[in-house]
């Protein structure tokens, strides 16, 4: 009986140690991100669902400053000025204007992309990989909310820079989304109007106000 108790205590100690290591690493990532005035990313985005025979791959880029962001993906520009979200489609010549819904906790928006893990998840150390000479340490995140549509998230962190390298999200419906950061730039000089919607540029567009 004493041996069993000892084994259980050892296992619990190992689990606690692994959780503390994961938490410590994520804290380092968070502190690094918050130290930057702005961040610009070029990334690859992959959506897969084997049962539905779906695989889509695209590239995008985003500039973030605080809660503000300007995201370009799939021919659409998503512009958030801190209060209002503008979806600008050049192909459809349409601008959709709405208030960003922060209640959608499962949605990893650009403004939360590098900090979403700070609340709502339990975490543990996962595998370590060498990718093109870079040591990538993965942390496994599991939503605390049992009703979450997310099953797990693997967050890959560059052990040297403490920057997020990739994110692999698996949904309960079998959908897997992967985001790989191709370039990570910080504190670049930005135009004062980068996060400002200029209605004069879209006079011929259909303006769709949702609220």
NORVEN-V689716 format. One record per residue. PHI is phi as a letter, one per 20 degrees, with the letter a starting at -180 (999 if undefined). D_LAST is the distance of its C-alpha to the last C-alpha in whole Angstrom. Layout:
PHI&D_LAST / PHI&D_LAST
This chain:
999&64 / f&64 / f&64 / f&61 / f&59 / f&60 / f&58 / f&55 / f&55 / f&55 / f&53 / f&50 / f&51 / f&51 / f&47 / f&46 / f&48 / f&46 / f&43 / f&44 / f&44 / f&41 / f&39 / f&41 / f&40 / f&36 / f&37 / f&39 / f&36 / f&33 / f&35 / f&36 / f&32 / f&32 / f&35 / e&33 / f&31 / b&29 / c&30 / c&30 / c&30 / d&31 / b&31 / d&32 / c&29 / c&31 / d&30 / c&32 / b&33 / f&37 / f&36 / e&34 / l&36 / d&33 / b&33 / c&31 / c&32 / b&30 / d&30 / b&27 / b&27 / b&25 / d&26 / c&24 / b&25 / m&24 / e&20 / e&20 / b&20 / c&21 / d&21 / d&23 / b&24 / l&24 / m&24 / c&20 / d&19 / d&17 / d&16 / c&15 / e&16 / o&16 / c&13 / c&10 / d&11 / d&12 / d&14 / d&16 / d&19 / f&22 / f&23 / e&20 / l&20 / c&16 / c&13 / d&10 / d&8 / b&6 / e&7 / f&10 / e&11 / f&15 / e&16 / e&17 / f&20 / f&22 / f&20 / e&22 / f&20 / g&22 / f&21 / d&23 / g&25 / d&28 / b&28 / g&26 / f&29 / f&30 / c&28 / n&28 / c&31 / e&35 / b&37 / b&40 / f&43 / c&43 / f&45 / d&46 / c&46 / d&47 / d&45 / l&47 / n&49 / d&46 / e&46 / d&43 / d&42 / e&40 / d&38 / e&37 / d&34 / c&33 / f&30 / f&31 / f&29 / f&31 / e&28 / f&26 / f&26 / e&28 / e&32 / b&33 / c&32 / d&35 / d&35 / e&37 / d&38 / f&41 / f&43 / e&45 / e&41 / m&39 / e&36 / f&34 / e&36 / b&34 / b&32 / c&33 / d&30 / d&32 / e&29 / f&31 / e&30 / n&33 / f&30 / d&32 / d&30 / c&32 / c&31 / d&34 / e&33 / e&36 / b&35 / c&34 / d&35 / c&34 / l&34 / e&34 / f&33 / d&30 / f&28 / f&27 / d&24 / g&23 / d&20 / d&19 / e&17 / d&19 / f&17 / f&21 / f&22 / c&19 / f&20 / e&21 / e&18 / f&15 / d&12 / d&9 / e&6 / e&4 / b&0
